[in-house]
Amino acid sequence: MAKRFPIAPAHPERTCWGCDRYCPAGDMQCGNGSDRTQHPIELFGPGWDQEGLDPVTPSKTAVRPPGN
């Protein structure tokens, strides 16, 4: 079972977020040890978990192709 993914961790820069191990950034146990995977809050900022969740609503002016 996977661990719960924190929405806004206190210090995301201290952890690698690439897998379910959440290793310390200085002691990664998986991967090739090059760089840690950043938390989405570091990449996209606060509110990252709310991005792109609104369903696409069709336009009321949409035109159907002829014959359909």
Secondary structure, 3 states (H helix, E strand, C coil): CCCCCCCCCCCHHHECCCCCCCCECCCCCCCCCCCCCCCHHHHHCCCHHHCCCCCCCCCCCCCCCCCC
